[in-house]
Amino acid sequence: MKKALIISSSFIVFVFSLATIAQTGWGATLGKPTGRVLLISDIHFDPLADLSILEDLTNNPADQWEGIFAKSKQNQYARAPADTNYPLLKSALCAAKAQGPYDFVIASGDYLRHNFQERFPAVSKRTSDPAAFATKTVVFVINALQKTFGVPVYVALGNNDSSTGDYDVDPLSAFLVTLGHSIGVLAKDPEAEADFCTGGYYELAHPDLANEEIIVLNTVLWSRPYGIIGSKVVEPGLSEMDWFAEKLNQAETLRHKVILVMHIPPGLDSYSCSRQKNGRAPIEFWENAFLTKFCDLIREHGGIIQIALAGHTHTDDFRVVGTKDNSSPVFLRITPSISPIYLNNPGFSVLKYDPTSGDILDILTYYLNLSPGGTDPQWKGEYSFSRAYESSSLSPANMLQLAARIHDDPKVRQIFAGFYAVSAPSPITDTNWPFFSCAQTILQSANYSRCVQGQ
């Protein structure tokens, strides 16, 4: 019989002891202090996990939900095939806080559970508006992030972050306006707030480094499913791409560095490609026209981009973008999810950077082992990127070399496969590994197919 997992004071004491690991254990950098950023993604919070409090949640604003959840009878972590319930959310935020303090937080999208719009009418006994409840849920999660860490939280939108349906974020909608008023970093920048309310993207100055910008994209507008949804077609995506090109040109002119934040990464859906039958076309995350333009911009401006950060796949992965024509490549980190829905373990990461140059030094990942058979899971340090892969820094050049090592060296490939599902059983095998390895440096389907076939 599995042991009940209660969020107790003893658990809190244990979680806060993890801070010692980050400071003096694996991945530690003694001497010169480093900047620290929390990377968290794909929370997929499920407010419907406890139906006994659903009416109270429906009748009260998001800023009162914390007290309602405190009265909930939920005392176990959600496990696959479920999304994140309140005990898991609270536990993840507590464990992440223990690794602080942070300079800022990057939340790369998907705050709402999967299939929310279908599930809510099925469980609600009232005629409440599902769109309003979905909006309150996303606001609740964003508020929880901002309140927990007390530092700037840069929020990207995911494909599930919509009041009306998956991949259905509507420009200039009430949903975007409500979120725009809830995101603290937008409060002092009317232009950034207006951009977010228009299309879910924005640009702000780095909170600590002079001459550095954070550009948050809404890559849902560039995704293939978004283009199928109907009347919106490509216009919002084109407007965002023009805006993005302008922001990069401005940064280049000012000699500013840039951090890119997004939800859906560019390139191939390696997991889905690995499960397709022979002869079927590879699956790209974005519409090809947007991918081509994005890659052109990266090749033109890659030298000013320090790192790109994404989520969406629920896995621990990376891409190197812009590797042709002697351009400066860009390292794109894919942060694993908090939600365990796809049999991965929940995880979050701490990015360490040089506080003078902004150069990326390391990424430490922490996880909660919810794999089948575990009876008392606790948050633990999983690995340090620099130590696991023997890399002095996470520069684009080093990451390009790592991608080659993963492709060519079975031992390095085994390390990558072990971390891919956050120390849960990996979908990467001795036979399908080219689908995952090739996707790290090849973003378009034609060249990808040749790489997978060993050509």
Secondary structure, DSSP 4 states (H G I P E B T S, - for coil): -PPP----HHHHHHHHHHHHHHHHSTT---SS--EEEEEEB---B-TTS-GGGHHHHHHS-GGGHHHHHHT----S---TTS-B-HHHHHHHHHHHHHT---SEEEE-S--BPTTHHHHHHHH-SS---HHHHHHHHHHHHHHHHHHHH-S-EEE---TT--SSSTT---TT-HHHHHHHHH-GGGTT-HHHHHHHHHHS-EEEE-SS-TTEEEEE--GGGGBHHHHHSSTTTTHHHHHHHHHHHHHHHHHHHHT-EEEEE-SSPSSB-HHHHHTSPTTPPP-BSB-HHHHHHHHHHHHHHGGGEEEEEE-SSSS-EEEEE--STT---EEEEEPPBS--TTSPPPEEEEEEE-TTT--EEEEEEEEE--STT-SS--EEEEEEHHHHTT-S---HHHHHHHHHHHHH-HHHHHHHHHHHTTSSPPS--TTTHHHHHHTTT--SHHHHHHHHTT-
